[in-house]
Amino acid sequence: LALSFAPHTMPLAHNAGALNAGRGVGGGAGRGGRAPAKRPPWNENFADDYIPRGGAAREENVQALAPPPQRRVPPPGMGGPAGVRGGYNPSRPAPARGITPGAAAAPAPLASAAKPATSEQLMETVAKTQQHVYVGDRIRDRHSGRLGVAMYIGPADFARGNTVVGLRLDTMRTTTDCDGKFKGERYFRCTPGHGLYIPFEDAEVLNEDAAAAGVFERAAARAAGPGPGAAVAAVARGAPPGGAGGAGGGVGSNPNQKGDAGPALPPAEDIAALDKEVEQLVGLAEVKGMLQSLRNSVEVQKRRKHLGVKEERVLNMLFLGNPGTGKTKVAKLVARMMRSLGVLQTGQLVEVTRKDLIGPHHGETGQLTAEAVKKALGGVLFIDEAYALKHEGSSDSGGQEAINTLVKEIEDHQNEVVVILAGYQKEMAAFLSSNSGLQSRFPHTFNFADYSPEEMAQILRCMVAERGFKLEAKLEQDAKLTALVQSLVKGTEASKGNGRLVRNVCENAIKRQTDRVFRLGTVSQERLVTLTEADFFDDSASEQSMTEVLSRLDDVIGLDDAKSFMRSLAAQLQVNMERKEAGLPVGADSSLHMLFVGNPGTGKTTMARLVASLLKSLRMLRLGHVVEADRGGLVAGYAGQTAIKTRAVVESALGGVLIVDEAYALVEDSKDSFGREALDTLVKMLEDNRDDIVAILAGYPNEMHRLMEVNPGLKSRFPTTVAFHDYSAAQLMAIADKMLSEEHLTLAESARSSLALRLERVAKADDKSGGNARAVRNMLEQAKRQQALRLVAIEGKKSAEQLVLLTEEDFV
């Protein structure tokens, strides 16, 4: 089909000779004139497909452009049911995908007697002729804006024989349960509510798949040179294949042919420049070495090939490592390097995961996996978290189908695509056993190690510069920046994110700097793009400085030994921080886990909260919260549940302080297997997260000593013991006065004397459960209830003095 323009007429060539000439058939195209297009376009009913619907202009143009009536006859060998992905027509034959039905005799030109079409209408008509839709394309309905995948393209009786596009929608419609069947006709099948038929002209092809296909086809054209291969690529570009073969091609081009999907591929990069880029990667020494070895191997193999040595080498790879270790970045470098070396034609990277390869319906998984491989032809297919395709021991038929299809496609396209499987090392080892052919087809294993604090600091510096910002002068020092990163990204946390955590640190700092600059108003250009140390920390209103925490410590009554320990701990941690900032060596970080031993009510929980606030102020803890637990919160009643329960409690305390009250009760006797499991799990979790949590075990002195004997690792992991002595009578009275002051209550003189006598008895009691500060709180709570009963019995309005006064009779 060809269109040419004149001032008043628009001749339309629609005969077999012109059509075949545009396709390289009988027009001297290529070798022998046969060059089937890789994805030839098609048009079942050119008038209804390409003339805008509605209005008189449509009717006139249709009448003018329509050829004489004829019976639709597909070209020889091209009839029968539509061989499209997932689509079928049970009631009538449809043209095969990508086939133009047989042409008719040449129609008459636009009659001058008819009202001529305006230039705008003609341009819209031409724009329609440039559209081409294929089964599997991503489509947007121009009328409703809905998105979906084309499942069928062809005539339908319910559309009076006009061409329709059947879509499998991404989002279910609530007003219908169409599953591909409409008015008794079915051309494809999908989930109920996801089916939709639209007119051909309402289908807008989204660019992503078309562009990817166009890039590959143009690369194939350049590689093919003259002949049939060049004819195929020429058709893909919309150029006449006859030109590719050297001889004339009749009319020259078909307006239905696929247009240029994008710009030509850039020239291959210089391999020396790529080597330099690899060398500039932060860390990843082992990966760099393997990339260099692989590059050298390809170069040597090319030289041997010139000597007649045939050596086929599989280049598929395994990338093993934790998240954020640069696997995707290295995969992109591999794609560019393989193209530069001539191993790959286009060098694009196609990233997919399980959801992109496994379909919701039976039979779709193999198709989706094969399409992903074909989309990556000429480049690299990168499957992230590949182990998720099939978990060890599961009966996931969809995952197994994806793996089997992947193995087959790799074998069929061995020299056309490089496949990289990425994931955790342990999970990937189990995944490779799911198919006996996987291990042999992925001979190159790259291990991506976690980044060190020094490497993370280097990554942070690069990220800041890439975003157009710079660090303040003191942060330019390597030691200072490394100490900053260590305080923000704990060692045990790094394996969960690595470079991604550093990126989050950088982005959060920029957000805080933006708020700070906005509050300052007019600032210099220098300050507008400078990140200070304070920008990297969330200095919220609730956070306290070390001075404020120590001031709160001074307000605590009694506990002289505990307060002395807290002050020495604060001084030690502060000096260590200053040594790090000065670039001086600091001894190995000692464990901060502690034992708080003492009777109930001696302030252990209060002191634990102060420890959390102190470590947060020194930036030793991220959150500084306190999680309290006991045996009931750690030990489950069923086998196998205790470890899960204990692990959940420890994870909730990460970034803060975990205090286990009455910890000696975790293991009641030698036969308490559940308690031992909880204690063992606790010890292991604390070791795994030693930089991100402080644990405090609290209990009676003698019982805590026995607990230390149960697990040999407890003594070394809890090196600090803080003793909490019982309060004296005077200290208990001071605690009572503080509690009363907080609630705006006062004591009558007689009431004070009565309370003092009772507190002396509490202080002298040898009973461990005497209560200490808890006994004071209980006495005051009881006195407030007695006061309430006394005041209710008094008629009339009470004075403020009556409401705040506790008398002697309230302490009876």
C-alpha positions in Angstrom: 0.0 0.0 0.0 1.6 3.3 -1.0 0.4 6.9 -0.8 1.7 9.8 -2.9 0.5 13.3 -2.7 -0.5 15.8 -5.4 -2.1 19.3 -5.1 -5.6 18.0 -5.7 -5.5 14.2 -5.8 -4.2 11.4 -3.7 -3.8 8.3 -5.9 -3.9 5.1 -3.8 -2.0 2.0 -5.2 -3.8 -1.0 -3.8 -3.1 -3.7 -6.4 -1.2 -7.0 -6.1 1.7 -5.8 -8.2 2.3 -2.6 -6.1 1.8 -4.4 -2.8 4.2 -7.2 -3.7 6.7 -4.6 -5.0 6.7 -2.9 -1.6 7.3 -6.3 0.0 10.1 -7.3 -2.2 8.0 -9.9 -4.2 8.4 -9.6 -7.9 10.0 -6.2 -7.7 13.6 -7.2 -8.0 14.1 -7.0 -4.2 17.2 -8.6 -2.7 18.1 -12.1 -3.8 15.3 -13.5 -5.9 12.8 -10.9 -4.6 11.8 -12.8 -1.5 12.4 -11.2 1.9 9.7 -11.9 4.5 9.7 -9.1 7.1 10.6 -10.1 10.6 7.4 -8.5 12.0 5.4 -7.4 8.9 2.5 -5.1 9.5 -1.0 -5.9 8.2 -4.3 -4.1 7.5 -7.6 -6.0 7.2 -9.9 -3.2 6.3 -7.9 -0.2 5.2 -10.8 2.3 5.1 -12.1 1.7 8.6 -8.6 1.3 10.0 -7.2 4.5 8.8 -10.0 7.0 8.3 -11.0 9.0 11.5 -14.3 7.8 12.8 -17.3 10.2 12.9 -18.4 13.2 10.9 -19.1 13.7 7.2 -15.4 13.8 6.4 -15.1 10.1 7.4 -17.9 9.0 5.1 -16.6 11.0 2.2 -13.1 9.7 2.6 -14.2 6.2 3.0 -16.3 6.4 -0.1 -13.5 8.0 -2.1 -10.7 5.6 -0.9 -12.6 2.4 -0.8 -11.8 -0.1 -3.6 -14.4 -2.0 -5.5 -16.3 -4.6 -3.5 -14.4 -7.9 -3.3 -14.2 -11.1 -1.3 -11.4 -11.1 1.3 -9.0 -13.8 0.2 -5.7 -14.2 2.1 -2.6 -14.8 0.1 -1.8 -18.4 -0.7 -0.6 -20.3 2.3 -1.4 -17.5 4.7 -5.1 -18.3 5.5 -6.6 -20.3 8.3 -6.9 -19.6 12.1 -4.9 -16.8 13.5 -1.6 -18.1 14.8 -1.2 -15.6 17.5 -0.1 -15.9 21.1 -3.1 -17.1 23.2 -5.7 -15.8 20.7 -8.0 -17.9 18.5 -11.3 -17.7 16.6 -13.4 -20.9 17.0 -16.0 -19.8 14.5 -14.2 -18.3 11.5 -10.7 -18.2 9.9 -8.7 -15.1 10.6 -5.6 -13.8 8.9 -2.3 -14.9 10.5 -0.4 -12.4 12.6 1.5 -9.9 10.5 -0.2 -10.8 7.2 -1.9 -8.4 4.8 -4.9 -10.0 3.0 -4.9 -10.1 -0.7 -5.1 -6.9 -2.6 -7.8 -5.8 -5.0 -7.7 -3.9 -8.2 -6.4 -0.4 -8.1 -9.1 2.0 -6.8 -10.0 5.1 -8.5 -8.2 8.3 -7.3 -10.0 10.7 -5.2 -12.8 12.2 -7.3 -12.5 15.9 -7.9 -16.2 16.1 -7.8 -16.3 14.9 -4.2 -15.5 17.4 -1.5 -11.7 17.2 -1.1 -10.3 16.3 2.3 -8.6 19.0 4.2 -4.9 18.9 4.8 -5.5 18.2 8.5 -7.7 15.2 7.7 -5.1 14.0 5.2 -2.3 14.3 7.8 -4.5 12.4 10.3 -5.1 9.7 7.7 -1.4 9.4 7.0 -0.7 9.2 10.8 -3.1 6.3 11.0 -1.3 4.5 8.2 1.9 4.6 10.2 0.3 2.6 13.1 1.0 -1.1 13.3 -0.2 -3.4 16.0 1.1 -6.9 16.8 -0.2 -9.5 19.2 1.8 -9.1 22.5 2.2 -5.3 22.1 1.4 -3.0 25.0 -1.7 -1.0 24.1 -3.5 2.0 25.5 -7.2 2.5 24.6 -7.3 6.1 23.3 -11.0 6.3 24.3 -10.8 5.2 28.0 -7.1 5.3 28.7 -7.0 1.6 29.8 -3.8 -0.3 29.4 -3.4 -3.9 28.4 -1.8 -6.5 26.1 -3.0 -7.2 22.5 -4.3 -10.8 22.4 -6.2 -10.7 19.0 -6.1 -8.4 16.0 -8.6 -9.1 13.2 -12.1 -8.9 11.9 -15.1 -9.6 14.2 -18.7 -10.3 13.3 -20.0 -8.1 16.2 -18.1 -5.2 14.6 -19.7 -5.8 11.2 -16.5 -7.4 9.9 -14.3 -4.4 10.9 -10.9 -4.9 12.5 -10.8 -4.9 16.3 -8.1 -5.3 18.8 -8.8 -7.7 21.7 -7.0 -6.6 24.9 -6.1 -8.4 28.1 -6.4 -5.4 30.5 -3.9 -4.8 33.4 -6.7 -3.8 35.7 -10.1 -5.6 36.0 -13.2 -3.8 35.0 -16.0 -3.8 37.5 -18.8 -3.3 35.0 -18.3 -6.5 33.0 -16.9 -10.1 33.4 -15.7 -10.3 29.8 -13.0 -13.0 29.5 -12.4 -12.7 25.7 -15.9 -13.7 24.7 -18.3 -10.9 23.4 -21.8 -11.4 21.9 -21.1 -15.1 21.5 -17.8 -14.7 19.8 -14.5 -15.7 21.3 -11.1 -14.7 19.9 -8.9 -15.1 23.0 -9.3 -16.1 26.7 -8.3 -14.2 29.9 -9.4 -13.7 33.5 -13.0 -12.6 33.7 -13.3 -8.8 33.8 -9.9 -8.3 32.1 -11.2 -8.6 28.5 -11.9 -5.7 26.2 -12.4 -5.2 22.4 -11.7 -1.8 20.8 -11.7 -0.5 17.2 -8.3 -0.8 15.6 -8.0 3.0 15.3 -8.5 3.4 19.1 -5.4 1.2 19.8 -2.3 3.2 20.7 0.9 1.2 20.8 3.1 2.0 23.7 6.7 2.7 22.7 8.8 0.5 25.0 8.4 -2.9 23.2 8.4 -1.3 19.7 11.6 0.6 20.4 13.4 -2.5 21.8 12.3 -4.5 18.7 13.4 -1.7 16.4 16.8 -1.4 17.9 17.4 -5.1 17.4 16.1 -5.1 13.8 18.3 -2.2 12.8 21.3 -3.9 14.3 20.4 -7.0 12.4 20.1 -5.0 9.2 23.6 -3.6 9.6 25.0 -7.0 10.3 23.2 -8.7 7.4 24.4 -6.5 4.6 23.0 -6.9 1.0 20.6 -9.8 0.4 17.7 -11.3 2.2 18.8 -10.3 5.6 19.1 -6.7 4.5 15.7 -6.9 3.0 14.2 -8.0 6.3 15.8 -5.1 8.1 14.8 -2.7 5.4 11.2 -3.7 5.8 11.5 -3.2 9.6 12.7 0.3 9.0 9.9 1.0 6.5 12.3 1.2 3.6 11.7 -0.7 0.3 13.5 -4.1 0.3 14.2 -3.6 -3.4 16.7 -0.9 -2.5 18.6 -3.3 -0.4 19.1 -5.7 -3.2 20.2 -3.1 -5.7 17.4 -3.4 -8.2 14.3 -1.3 -8.4 11.4 -2.1 -6.2 8.3 -0.8 -7.9 6.4 1.7 -5.9 9.1 1.8 -3.3 7.5 1.5 0.2 4.3 0.4 1.9 2.7 3.0 4.2 1.8 0.2 6.5 5.4 -0.8 7.0 6.9 -0.4 10.5 8.5 3.1 11.0 11.8 3.8 12.5 11.5 2.8 16.2 14.3 5.0 17.4 17.7 6.4 16.7 20.5 4.3 15.4 22.7 2.5 17.9 25.7 4.5 19.0 29.1 3.3 18.0 30.7 0.7 20.2 32.7 2.1 23.1 36.5 2.0 23.4 37.4 -1.1 25.4 40.2 0.9 27.2 37.7 3.4 28.4 35.5 0.6 29.8 38.5 -1.0 31.5 39.2 2.4 33.2 35.5 2.6 34.3 35.7 -0.9 35.8 38.8 0.0 37.6 37.1 3.1 39.1 34.4 0.9 40.8 34.6 1.2 44.6 35.6 -2.0 46.2 34.7 -5.3 44.4 38.4 -6.3 44.0 37.4 -10.0 43.2 34.8 -8.9 40.7 37.2 -6.6 38.9 39.7 -9.4 38.6 37.2 -11.7 37.1 36.0 -9.1 34.6 39.5 -8.5 33.5 40.1 -12.3 33.1 36.9 -12.7 31.1 37.8 -9.8 28.9 41.3 -11.2 28.2 39.7 -14.6 27.5 37.4 -13.2 24.8 40.3 -11.3 23.2 42.5 -14.4 23.0 39.6 -16.4 21.7 39.1 -14.0 18.9 42.8 -14.3 17.9 42.7 -18.1 18.0 39.6 -18.0 15.7 41.7 -16.4 13.0 44.1 -19.4 13.2 41.2 -21.8 12.7 40.9 -22.8 16.4 37.2 -23.4 17.2 36.5 -22.7 20.8 33.0 -22.1 21.9 32.8 -20.6 25.4 29.6 -20.0 27.4 29.5 -16.5 28.9 26.4 -16.7 31.1 27.2 -15.6 34.7 26.1 -15.9 38.3 26.2 -12.7 40.5 26.2 -13.7 44.1 26.0 -11.2 47.0 23.8 -9.2 49.3 21.6 -6.3 48.1 23.3 -3.0 47.2 26.7 -4.5 46.3 26.7 -3.2 42.7 25.4 -6.2 40.8 23.1 -4.3 38.4 25.8 -1.7 37.7 28.4 -4.4 36.9 25.8 -6.1 34.7 25.4 -2.9 32.6 29.2 -2.8 32.3 29.3 -6.4 31.1 26.7 -5.6 28.4 28.7 -2.7 27.1 32.0 -4.6 27.3 30.6 -7.6 25.4 29.3 -5.3 22.7 32.7 -3.4 22.5 34.4 -6.8 22.1 32.0 -7.8 19.3 30.5 -10.6 21.3 27.0 -8.9 21.4 25.4 -6.9 18.7 23.4 -4.3 20.6 24.6 -4.4 24.3 21.2 -3.6 25.9 20.4 -4.7 29.4 17.0 -6.2 30.1 16.2 -6.6 33.8 13.5 -9.0 34.9 12.3 -10.7 38.1 9.9 -13.5 38.9 6.8 -11.5 38.3 8.0 -10.7 34.7 8.5 -14.4 33.8 5.7 -16.3 35.5 2.2 -15.7 34.2 -1.1 -16.1 36.1 -2.6 -18.6 33.7 -1.5 -22.0 32.6 0.8 -21.9 29.5 1.7 -18.2 29.9 4.9 -18.7 31.8 6.8 -20.4 29.0 5.7 -17.7 26.6 6.7 -14.8 29.0 10.1 -16.4 29.6 10.8 -16.9 25.9 9.7 -13.3 25.2 12.1 -12.0 27.8 15.0 -13.9 26.3 14.1 -12.7 22.8 13.8 -9.1 24.0 17.3 -9.4 25.3 18.8 -10.9 22.1 22.0 -9.0 21.2 22.4 -7.9 24.8 22.2 -9.1 28.4 19.2 -10.6 30.3 19.6 -9.8 34.0 17.3 -11.9 36.3 17.4 -10.4 39.8 16.6 -12.5 42.8 16.6 -15.5 40.5 16.3 -17.9 43.4 12.7 -16.7 43.8 11.7 -18.5 40.6 11.6 -21.7 42.6 12.2 -22.3 46.2 13.9 -25.4 47.5 11.4 -28.2 48.2 8.4 -26.3 46.8 6.0 -27.7 44.2 5.9 -24.5 42.2 5.0 -25.7 38.7 5.1 -22.2 37.2 8.6 -21.6 38.5 9.8 -24.9 37.2 8.3 -24.1 33.8 10.2 -20.8 33.8 13.5 -22.5 34.6 13.0 -25.2 32.0 12.1 -22.6 29.3 15.0 -20.5 30.3 17.5 -23.4 29.9 16.0 -24.2 26.4 16.1 -20.6 25.3 19.7 -20.2 26.4 20.6 -23.3 24.4 18.8 -22.1 21.3 20.3 -18.6 21.4 23.7 -19.5 22.9 25.7 -16.9 20.9 23.1 -14.2 20.8 22.5 -13.3 24.4 24.3 -13.4 27.8 22.1 -14.3 30.8 23.1 -13.2 34.3 21.4 -14.7 37.4 21.7 -12.7 40.6 20.8 -13.4 44.2 22.0 -14.4 47.7 24.8 -16.9 47.7 23.0 -19.5 49.9 19.7 -19.3 48.1 21.3 -19.4 44.7 23.1 -22.6 45.6 19.8 -24.3 46.3 18.2 -22.8 43.2 20.9 -24.2 40.8 19.9 -27.7 41.8 16.3 -27.2 40.5 17.5 -28.0 36.9 20.4 -30.2 36.1 21.3 -28.0 33.1 21.6 -24.8 35.0 25.0 -25.3 36.7 26.8 -26.1 33.4 25.2 -23.2 31.5 26.4 -20.6 34.1 30.2 -21.3 34.5 31.2 -17.8 35.6 30.5 -17.0 39.3 31.1 -13.5 40.6 31.1 -13.0 44.4 30.1 -9.5 45.5 31.4 -8.8 49.0 29.8 -6.3 51.4 31.3 -2.9 51.4 33.6 -1.9 54.3 33.1 1.4 56.2 35.9 3.0 54.2 34.4 1.9 50.9 31.0 3.2 52.0 32.5 6.6 52.8 34.0 6.7 49.3 30.7 5.8 47.8 29.0 8.6 49.8 31.6 11.1 48.6 30.9 10.1 45.0 27.1 10.2 45.4 27.3 13.7 46.9 29.4 14.9 44.0 27.1 13.3 41.4 24.2 15.2 42.8 26.0 18.6 42.5 26.6 19.0 46.2 29.8 19.0 48.3 30.9 18.2 51.8 32.0 20.7 54.4 35.7 20.9 54.9 36.0 18.7 58.0 34.0 15.9 56.2 36.6 15.9 53.4 38.9 14.0 55.7 38.7 10.3 55.1 38.8 9.4 58.8 36.1 11.8 59.7 33.8 10.7 56.9 34.4 7.0 57.7 33.5 7.7 61.3 30.3 9.5 60.2 29.3 6.5 58.0 30.0 4.1 60.8 27.7 6.0 63.1 24.9 6.0 60.5 25.3 2.5 59.0 26.0 -0.2 61.5 28.2 -3.1 60.5 25.5 -5.7 61.0 23.0 -3.5 59.1 25.3 -3.0 56.1 24.7 -6.5 54.7 21.0 -5.7 54.3 21.6 -2.7 51.9 25.3 -1.8 51.4 25.3 0.9 48.7 21.5 1.4 49.0 21.9 2.4 52.6 24.5 4.9 51.6 22.2 6.3 49.0 19.5 6.7 51.6 21.9 8.5 53.9 22.9 10.9 51.1 19.2 11.6 50.1 18.1 12.2 53.7 21.0 14.5 54.3 20.1 16.5 51.2 16.5 16.8 52.4 17.6 18.1 55.8 20.0 20.5 54.2 17.2 21.8 51.9 15.0 22.5 55.0 17.9 24.2 56.8 18.7 26.4 53.8 15.0 27.3 53.4 14.8 28.4 57.1 18.0 30.5 56.7 16.5 32.5 53.9 19.1 34.2 51.7 22.3 32.3 51.6 25.5 32.2 49.5 25.9 29.9 46.5 28.5 28.0 48.5 26.1 27.3 51.5 23.3 26.4 49.1 25.2 23.2 48.0 27.2 22.4 51.1 26.3 19.4 53.3 27.3 19.8 57.0 27.7 17.1 59.5 24.5 18.1 61.2 22.6 17.4 57.9 23.3 13.7 58.2 21.6 13.3 61.6 17.9 13.6 62.5 18.2 16.1 65.4 14.5 15.9 66.3 13.1 17.8 69.2 12.9 14.7 71.3 16.6 13.9 71.1 18.7 14.9 74.0 22.3 15.9 74.2 24.7 14.1 76.4 24.7 17.0 78.9 21.0 16.8 79.3 21.1 13.0 79.8 23.8 13.4 82.5 21.6 16.1 84.1 18.7 13.7 84.3 21.1 11.1 85.8 22.0 13.5 88.6 18.3 13.9 89.4 18.0 10.1 90.1 17.9 9.4 93.8 20.5 7.0 95.2 22.1 4.5 92.9 25.5 5.9 93.4 27.3 2.9 91.8 25.1 2.9 88.8 25.5 6.7 88.2 29.3 6.4 88.6 29.3 3.7 85.9 27.2 5.8 83.6 29.5 8.8 83.8 32.6 6.7 83.1 30.9 5.0 80.1 29.9 8.4 78.7 33.5 9.7 79.0 35.0 6.6 77.4 32.6 6.6 74.4 33.1 10.3 73.9 36.9 10.0 73.9 36.7 7.1 71.4 34.7 9.2 69.1 37.2 12.0 69.2 40.1 9.6 68.5 38.3 8.3 65.4 37.6 11.8 64.2 41.3 12.6 64.7 42.3 9.6 62.6 43.9 7.9 65.7 43.5 4.1 66.2 40.8 2.9 68.6 40.9 -0.4 70.3 38.4 -3.1 69.4 34.9 -2.1 70.4 34.1 -3.7 73.7 30.6 -5.2 74.3 28.1 -2.8 75.8 25.8 -5.5 77.0 25.3 -5.4 80.8 23.9 -7.2 83.8 21.8 -5.2 86.2 21.6 -7.1 89.5 19.5 -6.0 92.4 16.2 -6.4 94.2 12.9 -5.2 92.7 12.2 -1.5 92.7 15.8 -0.4 92.7 15.6 1.7 89.5 16.9 -0.9 86.9 14.4 0.0 84.2 14.9 3.7 84.9 18.6 3.4 84.4 18.1 1.3 81.3 16.2 4.2 79.7 19.0 6.6 80.6 21.5 4.2 79.0 19.4 4.2 75.8 19.2 8.1 75.8 23.0 8.4 76.5 24.0 6.0 73.6 21.5 7.8 71.3 23.0 11.2 72.2 26.5 9.8 71.4 25.1 8.3 68.1 26.0 4.8 69.2 22.3 3.8 68.7 20.1 4.7 65.8 16.7 4.9 67.7 17.4 4.8 71.4 14.1 3.1 72.3 13.7 0.6 75.1 12.0 -2.8 74.7 11.1 -4.7 77.8 10.7 -8.5 77.8 10.6 -11.4 80.2 10.3 -15.2 80.0 6.7 -15.0 78.8 7.7 -12.8 75.9 10.6 -15.0 74.7 9.5 -18.6 75.4 6.7 -20.3 73.5 4.5 -23.2 74.4 5.2 -25.3 71.4 8.4 -26.9 70.0 10.0 -24.8 67.3 8.2 -21.6 68.2 10.5 -20.3 70.9 13.3 -19.3 68.5 10.8 -17.5 66.3 9.4 -15.6 69.2 12.8 -14.7 70.6 14.0 -13.5 67.2 11.0 -11.3 66.8 11.6 -9.6 70.1 15.3 -8.9 69.4 14.5 -7.5 65.9 12.0 -5.1 67.5 14.7 -3.8 69.7 17.3 -3.2 67.0 18.6 0.3 67.2 17.8 0.5 70.9 18.1 -1.3 74.2 16.5 -4.6 75.1 16.0 -5.2 78.8 15.1 -8.7 79.9 13.6 -8.5 83.4 14.0 -11.5 85.8 16.2 -13.0 83.1 17.2 -15.8 85.5 13.7 -17.3 84.9 14.5 -18.0 81.3 16.0 -21.4 82.2 14.2 -22.8 85.2 16.1 -26.1 85.4 18.3 -28.5 83.5 15.2 -30.0 81.7 13.9 -26.7 80.5 14.6 -27.2 76.8 12.4 -24.3 75.7 14.2 -21.9 78.0 17.6 -23.0 76.8 16.5 -22.5 73.2 15.4 -19.0 74.0 18.7 -18.2 75.7 20.8 -19.7 72.9 18.7 -17.8 70.2 19.1 -14.6 72.3 22.9 -15.0 72.4 23.2 -15.6 68.7 21.0 -12.7 67.7 22.9 -10.3 70.0 26.2 -11.5 68.4 24.8 -11.1 64.8 23.6 -7.5 65.6 26.2 -6.5 68.1 26.7 -3.0 66.6 23.0 -2.2 66.6 21.6 -3.2 70.0 22.5 -3.2 73.7 21.0 -5.9 75.8 20.5 -5.7 79.6 19.7 -8.8 81.7 18.2 -7.8 85.0 17.5 -9.9 88.1 18.5 -10.9 91.7 22.3 -11.2 92.3 22.5 -14.9 93.2 20.0 -16.1 90.5 21.8 -14.1 87.8 25.1 -15.7 88.8 23.6 -19.1 88.2 22.2 -18.0 84.9 25.7 -17.1 83.7 26.7 -20.8 84.2 24.0 -22.1 81.8 25.5 -20.7 78.6 29.3 -20.4 78.3 29.0 -17.5 76.0 27.0 -15.3 78.4 30.0 -14.2 80.5 32.0 -12.9 77.6 29.1 -11.2 76.0 27.9 -9.5 79.2 31.2 -8.2 80.7 29.8 -5.4 82.7 27.8 -5.9 85.9 26.1 -3.0 87.6 24.9 -3.4 91.2 21.7 -1.7 92.3 21.5 -1.5 96.1 18.4 -1.2 98.2 17.3 2.3 99.1 17.6 3.7 102.6 14.6 5.1 104.5 15.8 8.7 103.8 16.1 7.9 100.0 12.6 6.3 100.0 11.2 9.4 101.6 12.9 11.5 98.9 11.4 9.3 96.3 7.9 9.8 97.9 8.3 13.6 97.9 9.3 13.5 94.2 6.3 11.4 93.3 4.0 13.7 95.2 5.5 16.8 93.7 4.9 15.5 90.1 1.2 15.1 91.0 0.9 18.4 92.9 0.1 16.7 96.2 1.3 17.7 99.7 1.5 15.8 103.0 0.1 17.0 106.3 2.8 16.9 109.1 1.0 14.0 110.8 0.8 12.2 107.5 4.5 12.7 106.8 5.4 11.2 110.2 3.2 8.2 109.6 4.6 7.6 106.1 8.2 7.9 107.4 7.6 5.1 110.0 6.2 2.8 107.3 9.2 3.5 105.0 11.7 2.7 107.8 10.1 -0.8 108.1 10.4 -1.3 104.3 14.1 -0.3 104.3 14.9 -2.7 107.2 13.0 -5.7 105.7 15.2 -8.5 104.5 12.5 -9.7 102.2 13.6 -9.3 98.5 10.1 -8.5 97.5 9.9 -5.6 99.9 9.6 -3.4 96.8 11.9 -0.4 97.5 10.6 2.4 95.2 7.7 0.2 94.1 6.6 0.0 97.8 6.6 3.8 97.9 4.4 4.0 94.8 2.0 1.5 96.1 1.6 3.3 99.4 0.9 6.6 97.7 -1.6 5.1 95.3 -3.5 3.6 98.3 -3.4 7.0 100.1 -4.9 8.7 97.0 -7.8 6.3 96.9 -8.5 6.9 100.6 -8.3 10.7 100.1 -10.9 10.4 97.3 -13.3 8.5 99.6 -12.8 11.1 102.3 -13.5 14.0 100.0 -16.6 12.5 98.4 -18.2 12.2 101.9 -17.8 16.0 102.3 -20.8 17.9 100.9 -20.4 21.0 98.8 -17.5 22.3 96.7 -14.0 21.4 97.8 -11.2 24.0 98.1 -7.9 23.6 96.2 -6.1 23.0 99.5 -8.5 20.1 100.3 -7.9 18.6 96.9 -4.1 18.5 97.2 -3.7 17.5 100.8 -3.1 14.0 102.1 -3.8 13.5 105.8 -2.8 10.9 108.3 -6.1 9.1 108.0 -5.4 8.5 104.3 -2.4 6.3 105.2 -4.3 4.0 107.5 
